[in-house]
Amino acid sequence: MRELSPDALIRAGRTAFRPEAADRERMLQSLTRTLGESALLDGSPHGGLAKSAPTPRFSVGAKLLGGVGALAVGAALVVAPHLWTKTTPASGPAPVTSSILPAAQPEPLPGAPSVGEQTSVKPATPSVPDAPRPSTRSSIARSSSDSLPEEVSLVSRAEQQLYAGHAEDALKTLGEHERRFPNGALAEQRMAARVQSLCTLGRTVDARADLTRLARAYPRSPQLDRARRFCGIDTP
Amino acid sequence: MSLRVDFVTDCAHAGTALTKMTLLVTGDSESDSRTVPRDSATPLPSFRAVYDEYLDFVWSCTRRLGVPIDAVADVVQEVFVVVHTRLDTLRQPASLRSWVYGVVRRTVSTYHRRQRAKTGRESAEPFGDHDASDLQPSPLELAVMSDEIQLLWRLLGALDARKREVFIMAELEEMTMPDIAEAIGIPLNTAYSRLRAARQEFHDAFTRHSEEGRL
C-alpha cells in the first residue's frame, strides 16, 4: 500500500465527490423541467419561475422521473464506481452509467461493464466465481435495466436502515431483495450489506458464513475486505 | 405548496461591522421587506452562469456535509431552485460563493433535520452540531470509495461538526477564510481558530490511526 499522509488524503479528498458529466446533464434537464427553459438560457438573468411550478422537496427525483427517482442513485453509484475510485473521473475509463439521476427511459446496461477494477455491477450467477458475461447481452441488459431501480430502492432502504441503527429491519429488506432478485445486479452489494448487518447485531457466526459465501461468489470483490474491516474479521 | 427557506447570514470581513441579511423565500416570490436591495451598479450573473460555475461546488459540498449519495441530487436541485428564486436579491455578487454555500448549508441542515425526525433520533441542533454518523458512508458508497477517501471520511468523523465544516471548506473546497467566515456567519478570527484546531485534530487522528497499525 502506498504511503499515506494527511496531505495526501486531503489532496485525494479535493477531487472526490464531483458530479459526472451525465449527472450534470440530468441535473440540467431536471432543473429545466422545474424552473422552465427560460431560466436555464445562457445570459438570461433570471428566467421566470412559474408561480405554479412545483416546489420540490427531497422526492423531486421520483416526481420528475416517473418513480425511478433518486433511489436509482445507487444504481449509478454501483455502475459508476469512478466517482470515488483511486483514479479521477477524468483519467479513468468512461463509466457504463455515470448518472446520479436516472434516465427518463431506462438505458440498457451492456453486459460487460466498462469501468475499471472496482466495477460492481455483475449480472452473475453467484455460484460462478468469475461473474461470467451474460450469454444473451440484450436480454440480460433488458432484465437488468428493468429491475435495477427496484433493486436500488431495496438496497438503499436497507443501507439507510442499517445506518439508522435498525439492523434487523435492514436484514428484512435485504431478505426481500434476495427473494425478488436472487441473482440481481446488486446481489454483491446485498451480500456485503447483509454481512455488515449481521455484524452489527453481533451475529458473528452468521456473518462469517455469509462472508465466506461472498468470497466464493465474488472472490475479487472490493466488498470483501471492506466487509471484513467493518466486522473486524481478519483476512482468512 | 410553498418553498420556505429562512437563513441569516452575518457578513464579516476582517472584523468590520456586520450586516445581517434575512432572506425569505416563498413560492409566490413574495419579497421580504428586510431584504437588502442589490447594488444596481454590480452586474448580476445569470442563473445559468451560476449553475455552470457552482454545480461542482454545490454537489461536493452537499456530499461532504453528509448527504448520502441517493439524496444528493434532490438536495442539489433544491439548492438551485432557491438560488434561482433569490439570485436577484444578492447584495454583493463578489460574495457569490459564500452566498451559495449558505444556501447549501441551510438546505442540507433541513435535510438532516428531516432525516432525524424520520428515524426518531433527537431533534437536530442548529447546523454544525450534527454528529459524525451523518458522515457514515453507506454500503453502496463504501463499495466504490477508494481507500484514501474511506480513511479521510473516518478521520473527518473524529472532528466535531463545527471544526469539520471549516476544515472541509478550507482544505477540500479551498475557500478563502473571509469567504468561509461570511458563509458560516462567524467572525474571521473564529474561523481561523477553528481551522487551526481542526488541522491539529485531523493530524492527531491520523497519527492515532497510524499507530494502531491500520495503515
Interface residues (C-beta under 8 A of the other chain):
Chain A: M1 L4 S5 P6 A8 L9 I10 A12 G13 R14 A16 F17 R18 P19 D23 R24 R26 M27 L28 S30 L31 T34 L35 A39 L40 L41 D42 G43 S44 P45 H46 G47 L49 K51 A53 P54 T55 P56 R57 F58 S59 V60 G61 A70 L71 V73 G74 L77 V78 A80 P81 H82 L83 W84 T85 K86 I100 L101 Q118 S120 V152 V155 S156 A158 E159 Q160 L162 Y163 A164 G165 H166 E188 Q189 A192 A193 Q196 P222 Q223 R226 F230
Chain B: M1 S2 L3 G27 D28 S29 L44 S46 F47 R48 A49 Y51 L55 D56 W59 S60 R63 R64 P68 I69 D70 A71 V72 A73 D74 V75 V76 Q77 E78 F80 V81 H84 T85 L87 D88 Y111 R114 T119 R121 S133 Q136 S138 P139 L140 E141 L142 A143 V144 M145 S146 D147 E148 I149 Q150 L151 L152 L155 E171 L172 E174 F202 H203 F206 L215
